[in-house]
Amino acid sequence: MATIRPFAALRPPKEYVEQVSSLPYDVMNHQEACAMAAGNASSFLHICRADIDTSEEAIHDTITYEKSRDNLQDFLRKGFLKRDAAPYYYIYRQMMWGRVQTGIVGCAAVDEHLNNTILKHELTRKEKELDRINHFDTCSCQTEPVFLAYRKHEGISTAIREWIKFHKPEYDFTTDDGVTHLLWPVTDAEVIATIRKGFEEVPTLYIADGHHRTASSAAVSAKRRTEHPDYTGEEEFNYLMAVTFCDEDLFIMDYNRVVADLNGMTPQEFLQAISRQFCVRPAPVGSPYAPKHKHEFGMCLGGTWYSITAKDGSFDASHPIESLDCAILQANLLAPILGIDDPRTSERIDFVGGIRGLQELEDRTGKGVAFSLYPVTMADLFRVADSGEIMPPKSTWFEPKLRSGLFLHEIER
């Protein structure tokens, strides 16, 4: 049984929502964040990336976390953010390229992250955890949500569909990247109870994106529990803000690879080496090549595109990790042939999200080689998480990204 409970969000009045909302804190560097917020005193980046108001050198210093807190209070004073009067659910819809995904904004239980009702599929880095721990703890607020997924539940889907049918969205705007964002507060007690009961019938939630925010929220919760030994479990610091989507709505894009060199080989030697484990054939001329099915890869070498397909016996099709295309490529080509033993640390490999398109792979190949991958599916992700395994690095690229600044969760007032 999963817990997703309503909460009283901090959020922008609709007349401010477009100028407050921003991209997530971790998809840009300091210079890009400064440029995005330039001339906009109400940009949410002043809260989630307060280094734009301190300095790049102070990005992880106490002064920056305190500036985030001060900016949050300033937004409340100026009316850029307001607190809802009662706990609600919020239906959040995104539309991109003709696709629609609709989720419920609510709060998941930290204890269910700890007892594996909420399953993960990625490792976290301690330095990234510490950054959000300090940010959430200093602000006493979870400023950006975790992205959760669940297998379809008809009761939840019906409640969402019926509410949208009879209510106008409070937010309805389109951002510069072409994504439309809509938000409906669910204010009816009976509908709130229906949604809550629906999630109680969902056995497992899965972290699609936001492993560091989840771990950081859990760490802050543990700290607050130590500070409040008489806690009951109902306090807001026992919960983490999440947008929870039905798996059928979600879209995972390809996450591609570019390697800077051929590890000392000529192109001919490289083609001969990979032919032991892959069937290699020229791709149709005229455009970059996207693989058509699992275990096939597009490869750009010297400006020419190839289709390469893993041969039978080169991987264990029954294994949740070894059967993933990123793992097949790593085990049969990147490590043994190109010498990329640890893609997390190697400076010779770069990762390109599918949102950037395949032409970028060709443009960046140079004297190396690039690979386009068939996207991981939600079934793959669930299979890995259910087995207690961890995805290889840079396996999933979800689009569209959740917009930041539309809702915040105070953990102590």
Secondary structure as UniProt FT lines:
FT   STRAND          4..5
FT   STRAND          10..11
FT   TURN            14..16
FT   HELIX           17..20
FT   HELIX           25..27
FT   HELIX           30..37
FT   TURN            38..39
FT   TURN            41..42
FT   HELIX           45..48
FT   HELIX           50..52
FT   TURN            57..60
FT   HELIX           62..78
FT   STRAND          82..83
FT   STRAND          88..96
FT   TURN            97..98
FT   STRAND          99..109
FT   HELIX           110..114
FT   TURN            115..116
FT   STRAND          118..119
FT   HELIX           126..139
FT   STRAND          141..142
FT   STRAND          146..150
FT   HELIX           154..166
FT   STRAND          171..174
FT   TURN            176..177
FT   STRAND          180..186
FT   HELIX           189..200
FT   STRAND          205..209
FT   HELIX           211..227
FT   TURN            229..230
FT   HELIX           236..238
FT   STRAND          239..246
FT   HELIX           247..249
FT   STRAND          252..253
FT   STRAND          255..259
FT   TURN            263..264
FT   HELIX           267..274
FT   TURN            275..277
FT   STRAND          278..282
FT   TURN            285..286
FT   TURN            294..295
FT   STRAND          296..301
FT   TURN            302..303
FT   STRAND          304..310
FT   TURN            312..313
FT   TURN            317..318
FT   TURN            320..323
FT   HELIX           325..329
FT   HELIX           330..334
FT   TURN            335..338
FT   TURN            343..345
FT   TURN            347..348
FT   STRAND          349..353
FT   HELIX           354..356
FT   HELIX           359..365
FT   TURN            366..367
FT   STRAND          369..373
FT   HELIX           378..386
FT   TURN            387..388
FT   STRAND          397..398
FT   STRAND          408..410
//
